Structures are given as C-alpha cells and as structure tokens.
C-alpha cells in the first residue's frame, strides 16, 4: 500500500499550547518540523498550494522573541492553521482550483472568519487544495495520506489531509453537502459543521448560499471548538474553554442519543456498520440512553439539498458556462448544466421540502427528547482514485459521489450542527467516520457529547 504515516505526532492544539507555554517547544522548532514534514511528504499527498517557508520561519522567530519577553495574551499564539482555497487569505490568490481563476489577483483582505481567527495569534501556513469551486468529493490532485492511491474526500480534502498528515494542527473547511464531514471521515480527523448561519461567509467563494457553512477541522473536538470560537470573534473565551473538556473518559449519563435505523443503515460496508455499532455500545456503556428510531424524511431532505445546490450553483457559474465552458472541469460543468435545465419552480419546491424536513426532524428530536443522533458519515472508507462506482456486499452499485454524500446531505438540508468523529480503522487500515448530529444552535452541548464519545472511540 503506497501509504504515508498520517499521524507523525499525537499533539493536539491543546497539547501544543501547553508545550509552548512550558517552553518545551519553540514556535521555530514546531514550524521547522512542520515544513520538513511537508517537504518529505507533500509531493505524494499534494495537500498544499501556496506555502512560503521563509516568511513562516521569520514569523515563527518573531513569535518566539515575543514569547521570551512576555507571555502572549492571544490564546492560540503560534498554532499553524491551513486555509481552504475558496476562503480569502490576504496576500494569497483564491483560485478555487478553477482554470478561470488562475490569474485572479491576491485577496486584499481576509475573509471575515480568517480575520477573526487571526486575532487569536494563529499562524496561517498557506492555502490547501479544494475540489474545483468546492463542488465535489475528490479534491484532485490531493491524495489521502493514509493511502495515496485513494482520495481524501472533498471538497475540503486538502485541509483534512494536511491535518491528518501533520502539516497543520487545524484547518478551515466549508460544508455545503458534506465537504467537511466527508474528508474528515476519509482522513481520520475531527470536523465541525456548525449550525447553518452561525459563521460569516463574507470572503468565501460561494457554491450554494442557502447551504454553504464554514467550519473547522482538527485532531480533537476541543480543538475544533477553539477554532470555532476564534472564527466567531470570541477568542478571549478560549483559555477557559479547555476546562470544559477533561482528558479522562467522560460520562454521558442523562444524555439521549438517537440511532436512525432506516436510511442511514442502508448499503453500508460491513466495517462501517460494525464501527457504528461499537460506538453506540460505547455511548451506552458510559451512560447514554440509546433510542432506536426512524426518520421517514431523510431521503427527501437529501433530494431537497441536492436540488437547492444545483439551482444555486448555476446562478454562481452561469456567466462562465455561457462564455467560457472550456475553462470548467467536466464535473463542475455537468453540475452547473444540470442546474441550468431545472425548471424555475424547482428551487422554490426544494426550499419548501427543506422546511418540511427541518420540521420533521425537530419533531423527532422533541418527541424522543433527543440530545443528539449518531449515524455514519460515509457508508464506505476512502475509495481508490478513479473509482467511479461502489459495489456493496449485497450487489448494489452506487455512484461514488452519491455514495459519499448520501448520509451527509440530509443534515445540510436541516442545517443542524454535526461533529464528524474518527471511529477506528477498517480491515484495510483506512479511517472510518461517524456523525454526531445536534439540535440547531446547540454546538456546545453537542461538543460535550462528542468529546465524551471521542475518548472511548480512539
């Protein structure tokens, strides 16, 4: 297997901050190790686009000088973070993996969430690879660091691969149909898709305004929440936040977790199904009350999200489709062309269907007094590069793109917060991911549950 060790260090953001504070690690040492790791592996992984080593080392030296004089007041001082290349980073191009944007001028200012997180003292390592216009699940040419013959998922594939490969401790992602949760699942990292609308999309290249949701990727739930706070402009809350997440095994006493026994159990690889069952058993062992239930509108929610995305992606790219379709990749062009032929009333119908799905899942949570729902993120582990269809053990064949988004898109329609959690490895040594889905605007309670669960899934 052409693999690269995807976990060169066990250090999380939280652990790294402690090492820096105790002066057991300098920012220069950390940055030098990161850049060495990148030099040794990124020719195979190809997660990164624009990295400026001389500038990064100079910035690290500056931070160490400041640290030697006075204790930094910024809560993520020196933490290396990756920026998905549909998100503006001042001084860098936002190409979005699009030929039509190869000559675009560098951004003159940060995206709003980048600007807010910058105030916490993070170091932006550079831009990471995304699927063209963030419209898909491949993130070509990025490869999966667990096995470079396989895809990392998309569209935040470069960000997930960078975190998994140890060339960033945290990363920005965006999620319109699963684009944080899919690569987090396939690359074995943690991802947070917040409630739709919780984070600003100013300075982010759009795909579907009714669905686009920025979020974070990192090695742990607490790290994702630290980045999330920074993206909200609440960085001052980060130092006290760490106390919320104890390092010992947590308890889920009094927590009710739903397990949806239809739709999300259809056409799963045996290893994914087994990992899901193990996670449910772990949750029950540490005190959770498990509630088996069905959600009859799950597929309708997925279809609504698909139709909304197609209609709105056409609005974003219609001028390019008309004037320079040769500058669009086949997958993006096909997606936009599908949006072009949708009848005008489809978008309104899909929005109505979305509202019905939101109402039905809210009723389900209320009826069963649920704190969260636990389901697989993807029905399979990372497919081979170029593998266009998936065949399950029951003989059913499914398009790879449909397979990877089938279990994520319903939650884009409902807009709920979701944590993608690593849940072990399959028989080929590839990561499996699960999704813990919370109530709208309830990120913190969801994070508490996710943290308790992650301590017994690793």
N, C-alpha and C positions, 0 to 999 in steps of 0.2 A: 504494500500500500504506500503510495507516494505521500507520506504524511509529514507534518512538521509538528513538533511538540507544541501544543496550543496553550499550555499553562506553564510558562517559564518561571513564574513566581506566584506564590499564594497570596501576595499582598493585595489587599483591597485599598480603596481610597482611605478608609478609616485607619487601617493599619499603617499605611504610608505616612499619613499625617502624624501619627504617633512617633514613627521613626525619625521624621524630620524634626519634630519638636524636641526629641531627646538627643538630637544631633548624632544619632547613629547612622544617619544617611544624609547626604547633602543633595541639594537640587541638581548640582553639576553631576554628581555620581549617578543619580537617577536618570537624568537626561542622556548622559553618555551611554549608559546601559541600554536605554530605550532605542537610541539611534543605532547602536551596534546591532541590537536585535533586528531592527528594521533593515539594516544593510545586509544582514545574513539571511533573512527570510523573505523580504517583500518582493524579491524577484519572482518567487514562486506564488506567494499569496496575492500580491498586487492589490492591497487594500488602500494604498495611499496614492494621492495625485500630486499635491503641491506641498512639499516639506522643505524647510530652509534651515539646514543643520547649523550653519554659522550663526544665524540670528537666534536660534533656540539656545545654543550654548552661551551666547552673550547674555541672553535674558536670564538663564539659569544662574550665571555668575552674579548678575545684578541682584537676583533674589537672595542668593547666599550672603552677599555683602549686607543686605538689609537685615537678614535674619541674625547675623553676627552682631549687629548694632542694637537692634531692638526686636522684641517678639512681634511678629506680624499681627496686625489686627484683622486681616482678611481671613475668612475661615477655610478656604481651600487653596491657600497660598502654595504655589508650586505644583499643583496637581495637573498632569498632562491630559488634555481632552481633545478628542477628534471632532471635526465639524463635517457633517454630511454635505456633499457638494450640490445641494439645492438651497443651502442656507447661506446667506451673505456673511462673509468674514472680511472686514475692512482690509483692503490691500490685496485681496485674492480674487481671482475670477470665480464666478458662479456659472460653471459650464453646464452642469446638469447632465453630463455625458451625452450632449447633443452636438452634432456637427454644426447645426445652425448657430450655436453659441460659442464656437471655438475661438472667435476673435472678440468676444464681449469684453468690455472694459472692466478692470478690477472694481469691486464694490467700494464705494467711497465711505460707507458706514456699515457697522454691524447690523445684522438682524436684531430685533428687539430682545429676543431671548439670549442671543450671544452677548449683547451689550450688558444685560443684567447679570449673566453669569461671570462675565469678565471682572466685574466689581468684587467677586469673591477671591480673586488672586490666581485663578487657574492660568495655565499656560496652554494656548492653542497650538497644538503640534502641526496642524495643517488640515487640508481637505481630504475627505475619503470618497471612494468610488460609490456611485449610486447607479441603479438601473436608469436607462435613458428617460429623462423627465420624471423620474421616480414612478414610472408606470410599468411595474412588472416585478418578477420574483427572482431574477437571475443576477443582476449587478455585474455583468460582464465588464472587464476581464477578471474581476476579483474571484479568487478561489477560496474554498473552505480550508482553514488552517488545520483541521483535523484530518483531512484527506484532500489534497489539492487536485484530485480528479473529480471532485464534487463541487456543487455550487454552495455559496454561503447563504443563499436566500436574498430576498430583496423587498423593498428597494434600498433599505439601509444596510446592504450587505457589507460594504467597506467598513462601516462603523462597527458592526458586530464582529467582523473578522479582526479588526485592529485590537479590540478589547480582548477577544479570545486569544490572540497571538501575543499579547503582552506589549504591544506598541502604543497603547493608550490605556489609561485607567478608567476613563469614562468617555462617553460619546453622545453627540446629538443624533437623534433619528427623527423620522416623521412616519406617520401611520395613517394611511387612507383606506387600505383594505387588508392590513396585516403587516405593513412594512417595517415595524419594529419587532413584532412578535415572531414573525416567520424567521428572520435571520437570527434573532436571539435563540430560538428553538434549535435551528440547524447548527449554530456555532457554540452552543452550550454556555451562553451568558444570560444575564438577567435584563429584562427590558420593562419599561413602564410606558404604557399608553394611557395618559390621563383622560379624564372626562373631556369630551369634545368641548372646545371653547375655553378651557382653563388656562391655556398658554397662548400668547400672542403669535400670530402667523406673519406679522409685519417683517418684510425682508426675506421671506421664504417663497421660492418659486412654486406657484400653485399647481395642483393636479385637479382637485375637486373641492371647491370652497365649502361645501356642505358636509365634508367628511375629514378634510386634512387636519391632522392632530400631531403637533410636535411632542417629543418625549425624550427619554434618556435610556442609555444602555450602559451597564457597568457589570461588576462581578458579584454584586450583592444588592439586596433590597434597600438596605440603609444607604448605600452609595447612590442608587438611583434617586432616592428621596432627597439626598443632599443636593444633587444636581437639579432636581425638580424645584426645590426651594430657591436655589440660585436663579433659575430661569424665571421664576415668579418675581424676582427682585426682593426676596426675603432671606438673603444670605446671612443676615445677623442672627437668624434663628437656628442656623446650622450647628454651632457649638453645643447648644443644649439638646438638639435633636438626637445626637448619638446616644444619650442616656435612655432614649425610648426603646432602643434595640439591644437587649442584653446578649452577651456572647454565648451563654449557656442555652441548652434546649428550652424552648418556650412551651407555654401551655395554651390550648385552645378551649379551655373549659368555658362553657356558656356560649360558644360560637356554633352557629348552624350553617353548614355548608351543603349546598345542593349539588347533586350529581345528576346531570341530564342523561337519561337512559335511552332517549331516541335521538336521531340525527347525529349527535356527537359520538355515538358509538358505532356508526355505520362505516364500513370499509376502513378499518384501522389495521396497520401492521401488527402482528402478534406482540412484538416488543413494546410498541407504544401502548397497546391495550394493557399489557402487564405492568408497565410503569405507572399508568393511571391508577390501576387497582392498588398497587403498592402505596401510592401517595394517599389514596383515600384511606387505606388501612392505617398509615402513619398518622393522618389527621385525627382519625378516631382514637388511636392509641394515646394521643396527647390531649384528649378531652373533647374534641369536636363532636357535635351531633350531626350525623350524616343523613341527608334527606334525599331519597331517590324520587325523581320527578320527571315529567315530560314537558317539553315546550313545543307546541304544535306550529308556532310561527317562525321557527328558526330558519327554515329554508326560504320562507317569504322575506325574512329580514335580509338574508344573503342576496336574494334577487333584487330587492329594493336598492341595496348598496351598490350592486353591480350597475344597475340602470342609471342611478344618480351619477356615479363616477363616469360612465360613458358619455352621458349628456354634457356634463360639466367639463370633462377633458376636451371634448370637441370645441367648446367655447374658448378654451385656453389656446388651442393649437389650430383653429380653423384657418387663420391667415397663412400660416406656414404650410398647411395642407394644400391650400389653393395656389400659393405662389412658388413653393419650393419643396414639393413632396419628396424629391430625391435626397433631401437632407434629413429625412426621417428614417429611422431604422424600421425594419419590417414589423416588429411587434408594436411599436408606438403608432405607426401609420395605420395598421389594422385596427387598433383600438380606437383611434380618432375617426376612422372611416365608419366604424360601427356606430359611433355617436352621431355622425353626420346623417345617417339614414333613419335614425329613430324619429318617429312621429313627435310633433311638438308637445302633445299632451302626455307623453310617457314620463317626462321629468316630474310633472305635477302628480301623476298617478303614483310614481315611485316615492315621492315625498309623503304622500298620504299613507302609503303602505309602511313607510318608515315610522310614522307616528303611531300606526296601529301596533307595530312590533314593539315600540317603546312602551306603549300602554300595556301590552300583554305580558312583557317581561316584568314590568313594575308590579303588575297584579300578582304574578307568580312569586316574586320576592315577598310581597306583602302577605299573601295567603299562607306561605310556608315560613314566614318570619326569618328569611334568609339573610345572613351576613355576606355571603359570597357563594359563587358557583365555581366548581373545579372541573375543567374539561381539558382534553388535549389541545395543544396549539396547532399542531400539524399531524396528519394521520400517518406520516412516514418520517423517516430521518432524511438527511441530505441526499438528493438524487445525484446521479452522475451528470457531469457536464454533457449537454447534448441529448439527455434523456427526455424525450418529449411526452411520453406516456408512462403511467404507473399501472402495474397489474397486481391486484391484491390476491390473497390466498384463495378467495372464493371465485377467482377467474374474472372478476370485474376489472375493466380497464378504464382509466381516467386520465384526462389531460393533466400534465404536471402542474401547470398554472392553476387549474381548477382545484386540483388536489391540495395544493399548498395554501390556497385562500379559502377553501370551503369552510373551515372551522374558525377562521378569524373574522371574515366579513360580517357575520351577524352582529358582532359587537361594535363594528363601525356604524351600523345602522342604528343601534340603540344608543351609541355614544358613551357607554359606561367605561369606567376606568378598568384596566386589565394589567396585571403583572404576568409576564412570561417568566417561568421559573425552570431552570435546568432540573431534570429528574432522572439522572443517570445515563447510561450508555446502552445501545443495542448490541446485538451479537457481533456486529462488525466494528464495535468501538466508536460508534458515532453518537453524538448527543441526542437526547430526547427532551422535548419541552412540553410543559403543561401551562395552561392559562388559568389564573385565579381572577375571577370577574367580580367586581364590587358594585355597590349602589352608586348612582350618579353623585358626583361631588363628595365622595366619601373615601378619598385617596388614603387618608391617614389610618382609618380603621382597616382598610384593605391591606395597607403596608404592615400593620401589626400582625395580621393573619398570615400574610406572605412570609414575613420574617420567621415567625414560629414554625411555619411549614418548611422553609428552606433549611433550617437547622437539622432536620431529620431526612432531607432528600439527598444531601450531598454524600 
